Amino acid sequence: MHTAESATPEIPKIGDRIEPPRFGFVAIAAAFENMEAARQNGYTETTGDYMIETFRIYGKPIEFHKSYGTTRMEFALVKLEKNG
């Protein structure tokens, strides 16, 4: 289990559950080598400041529950691109 406060967390894998600041516990459903690939697959919603080494977690809405006023989301691990 990984939390934003972990001193040296492991890089999560597909199926792992983590606890980013904005969403409580979420499961990693996908992994991408770069942000462009993640965006093309709909993963654009940041989970806040949750970052592990060179990776960040992004979500995408997959279902809106009108009666509850909530959106069900799916989350992916995205490798951050190096600058310079």
Secondary structure, 3 states (H helix, E strand, C coil): CEECCCCCCCCCCCCCEEECCCCCCEEEEEEECCHHHHHHCCCCEEEEEEEECCEEEEEEEEEEECCCCEEEEEEEEEECCCCC
